[in-house]
Amino acid sequence: MSRTSRTALLAALGLVTATGATATVLGAATAGAATPGCRVDYQITNQWSNGFGTNVTVTNTGDPVSTWTLEWSYGGNQQVTQGWNATITQSGAAVTAKNVSYNGALATGGSTSFGFNGTYSGTNAVPTGFKLNGVVCNGSTEPTTPPTTPPTTPPTTPPAGSKADNPYAGAKVYVNPEWSAKAAAEPGGSRISGQPTGVWLDRIAAVNGSATSMGLRAHLDEALKQKGSGELVVQLVVYNLPGRDCAALASNGELGPTEIGRYKTEYIDPIAAILADAKYAGLRIVTTVEIDSLPNLITNVTGRPTATPNCDVMKANGNYITGVGYALKKLGAIANVYNYVDAGHHGWLGWDDNFGPSAELFKQAATAEGSTLANVHGFIVNTANYSALKEDHFRVDDSVNGVSVRQSKWVDWNRYTDELSYAQAMRTKLVSLGFDSNLGMLIDTSRNGWGGTARPTAAGPTTSVDTYVDGGRYDRRINPGNWCNQAGAGLGERPQAAPAAGIDAYVWMKPPGESDGSSKEIPNNEGKGFDRMCDPTYTGNPRNGNSMSGALPNAPISGQWFSAQFQELMKNAHPAL
């Protein structure tokens, strides 16, 4: 989760513009010129007892348009509750979806997609009539027929012996009862205690469990109960590399830098044996593999301003690459396991000298120890971090008084301003290196909502590029390199499948309310050290631009329950609870 220094490129190269966004339900704007032809694919991607998720693809079969408005009516009592990639309003049964700033132009044959969540009771029939800019859509693609029960049926269920393209599509996701109980015990916590979160296997003992904590088998047995007759995803965080997290002490682990043998035989092998049990073959098991490891070998080694001796050791011994390759090979051989490798976040790897080399390193690890690229189903970004999903009020190619946004103190020559644009660009880069063209991305949105009274509603004043960016950015951290128990953070987008192009899901991989690290040194038997970045009085280091840490006080060691943080996350949630 640490940030590295910028590339001081004084001459701007090709700028990358953010694509895709989430949108709250706001008022519609005026439609553009009508098109004489269109096709609509309305697909229910997820459905449960009183709610559903939908993806809508609009294809323009007529003349090019610069803006669009899609209209339809429901036959039942469906209500849109939350949308993305479009501005959606509803009056009675009538729904209007209007393009947002970046997806209004549709050439002849051009398509765009948006999605939303909704509620219903009784039946949830697919609308049969759509209008684009006032003209009836009469293309050949018919709306898909929705499931009438929680998602159990094709097309989201893959053929026997094959994996789903997106394991989250048409599936429920496992609710960890241990986390859920802690959340429900908090005042107001019942509002989110039913949300799915990741199960962290951050030490050997976590695999086995104890008299007071559930082990891996216990979680999988509970998942079978939650599954019922439909599909269910279980999210596991595989996180115990030798010399783990060489650049941050708070998340150090139990294995020393050279203990790759123990990692293989005492940690990965037992996990693989459990996951391969035929009893669990009906579960879709998502593994997020070794967060916060590989990018350190690019950003925090000799030759970089943020170098640390521990990262030099891990680069020299190769055990990060060996360990990740071994994990991918062992877990990827299991038919119902979907491996997603950590790919950092935009505030860490978004600079030119980090982005490409990191992608190359991911490929190297994915083909180490006899593994192949086929063992990687996708990548995850922003795990346990706070980077905003989508910054709506400024773009990387904006300029103020002739000065590029990239030159602002906040962006600091980064090519990305948020996680969605970074995730989509990283996916494109990885596919170009040989990863599967259907590669999917996950974005951890558990703590990147940045809501409450501090959430800007417009760009900042154009006095300077810094006032423009700082006044309009959602991410209210002092510096994007700050990663520990950040003050002012809020819950982000709720977990959902297929929310944007190339994104398999928004997930809460980091369970909200679990600490990132202790505010002061606390002895423990989990190998977790004290990192000054978790100390609210710390004035920083080169990895966060020598800024204050922005951490909350009185925090326990990483992974332990932090009630004050949980309450702050709920208070600042966006979308609001």
JOCOR-V281191 format. One line per field, one symbol per residue. phi: phi as a letter, one per 40 degrees, with the letter a starting at -180 (. if undefined). A space follows every 10 residues. Layout:
BEGIN
phi->???
END
This chain:
BEGIN
phi->.cbbcccccc bcccccccbg abaccbccbc ccccbcaabb bbbccaabdb aabbbbbbbc bbcdbcaabb babccbbcbc babagacbba bgccbbbbdc cbbccbccgc babaaababa agcbccdbbb bbfgbccbcc ccdccccbbd dbbdccccdd gbcccbcccg bcbccccccd ccccccdgcc cbccccbcbc ccadccccga cbaccccccc cccccccgcc cacbbbbcaa ddfdfcbacc bdbcccdbcc ccdccbbcdc ccccccdddb ccccbcbccf cfbdcdcccb bdhbcbcbdc cccccccgcc cdccdccccc cccccbbbcb ccbgaccbbc cdcbccdcdc ccccccbcfg cbcccbcabb bgdfbbcdca cccabcccab fgbcdccccc cfgccbbacc ccccccddcc ccchcdccdb bbbcbcabcf bgccccbacc ccdacccccc cbccccccac ccbbfccgcb dbdcdacfca dgbcacbbcc cdhcccicca cbdabbgccb bccccccccg adcbgfbccg cccgcccdgc cbdccdcccc ccdadcc
END
